[in-house]
Amino acid sequence: MTNPTVQIPGPIDPPARLLMGPGPISAYPSVLTAMSAALVGQYDPFMTRTMTETQELYRAVWSTRNDATMLVDGTSRAGIEAAIVSLVRPGDRVLVPIFGRFGHLLAEIAERALAEVHTIETEWGQVFTPAAIEEAVVRVKPTLLALVQGDTSTTMNQPLDEIGAICAKHGVLFYSDATASLGGNEFDADDWGLDAATAGLQKCLGGPSGSAPITLSERAVEVVRSRARIEAGIREPGDPDASDFVRSNYFDLGMILDYWGPRRLNHHTEATSMLYGARECARVLLLEGRDEVIARHRLAGAAMLAGVQALGLTVFGDIAHKMNNVVAVEIPDGVPGDEARAALLTDFGIEIGTSFGPLHGRVWRIGTMGYNARQDAVLTTLSALEAVLRRYGAAVPVAGGVEAAADVYRGH
Ligand SMILES: *Cc1c(COP(=O)(O)O)cnc(C)c1O
């Protein structure tokens, strides 16, 4: 046998990039360092200790006392799918208020879990009032309300603080996808009455995609546990049949709970390097301070907003409900959106985001998240954006964006 002929590339050597889109973003350097630490075996005491530490750190990140706080291995939608598949049974009514692309994702996953899905929609760029959500809860009588907190597709941040009380009043489980918002915007799982919440690392938490932090209330754990009991054949009067469940193995939160719980019952092989990375994301956040990190995102977001407005760009959506960490701007008439974005990337090494659905080709999305929620990243992006806009014929004031953003930092 001869070796197969294959052109062997050099070692991985990515170009220098400043990731200022809606995610993924440039990771904190210490997160990348943590991820290159040596591996240990999955039953090594160091491994179990690291899992326990990570759980404790994420309780503080989520602002919860939930025992059931852990990681699902996979990108953010692994967390979403684990939560929904484990909390609903076929035929259960699930209510999904949709205000952007990720609401559609929650509805689709609930449909695949064979739920009876009911949606309400609001125009892109808006959020729901608690009254609109309560009206739908009363009408639909769902077992689960699935609601995105921050939807990067529209940049909106749905207020959640009054929703938990509505759900509790009507006996509804309350789940939120906080992937885009956690760490850069307020989130108080216990105070807001969340039963389940999931996230990812590649937004405000400042890591790569590939790990999904999740937290479950006791009520949610009881739902998960009752399924496990029924599946084990221990049925109580009124219990459904186990064949009424969609039974994922990988996303079985009961088994994942047993893996992260005191018994450490092996389920999968915990993704060691992702665990290290997730631990470091939470560690750097808590070292700086949860409130301080949110304030840093608020400041960077305010500076970026002032900067793009000073460049004469029109901001999309209801600014009062914008997430701290991302802004959408309308592409000026006559500027070829994709070409200008490509010029930012090739000439300046800066990535900003395009858009989906109704906003496709209409807006760019610019993020200031995690490690990149920094003054220098904001000013560098604005000066490059100004140069590119001018190159494509837009009339933009010289240094207007940079000065307006710097003023926000100076006034702080
Ligand atoms: C970015 C984002 C995701 C991403 O999911 P992945 O599986 O990590 O790609 C999920 N939900 C929301 C609300 C997001 O903004």
The ligand as a Tripos MOL2 file, in Angstrom:
@<TRIPOS>MOLECULE
LIG
   15    15     1     0     0
SMALL
NO_CHARGES

@<TRIPOS>ATOM
      1 C1        -26.9510   33.1320   18.2830 C.3       1 LIG1
      2 C2        -28.1570   32.5250   18.8640 C.ar      1 LIG1
      3 C3        -28.2930   31.1260   18.9160 C.ar      1 LIG1
      4 C4        -27.2100   30.2800   18.3110 C.3       1 LIG1
      5 O1        -27.4140   28.9120   18.3530 O.3       1 LIG1
      6 P1        -26.1810   27.9780   17.9310 P.3       1 LIG1
      7 O2        -26.7050   26.6140   17.9900 O.co2     1 LIG1
      8 O3        -25.0880   28.2170   18.9430 O.co2     1 LIG1
      9 O4        -25.7590   28.4180   16.5770 O.co2     1 LIG1
     10 C5        -29.4230   30.6040   19.5270 C.ar      1 LIG1
     11 N1        -30.3760   31.4150   20.0340 N.ar      1 LIG1
     12 C6        -30.2790   32.7680   19.9730 C.ar      1 LIG1
     13 C7        -31.3450   33.6260   20.5590 C.3       1 LIG1
     14 C8        -29.1650   33.3540   19.3770 C.ar      1 LIG1
     15 O5        -29.0480   34.6780   19.2920 O.3       1 LIG1
@<TRIPOS>BOND
     1     1     2 1
     2     2     3 ar
     3     2    14 ar
     4     3     4 1
     5     3    10 ar
     6     4     5 1
     7     5     6 1
     8     6     7 2
     9     6     8 1
    10     6     9 1
    11    10    11 ar
    12    11    12 ar
    13    12    13 1
    14    12    14 ar
    15    14    15 1
@<TRIPOS>SUBSTRUCTURE
     1 LIG1         1 GROUP 0 **** ****
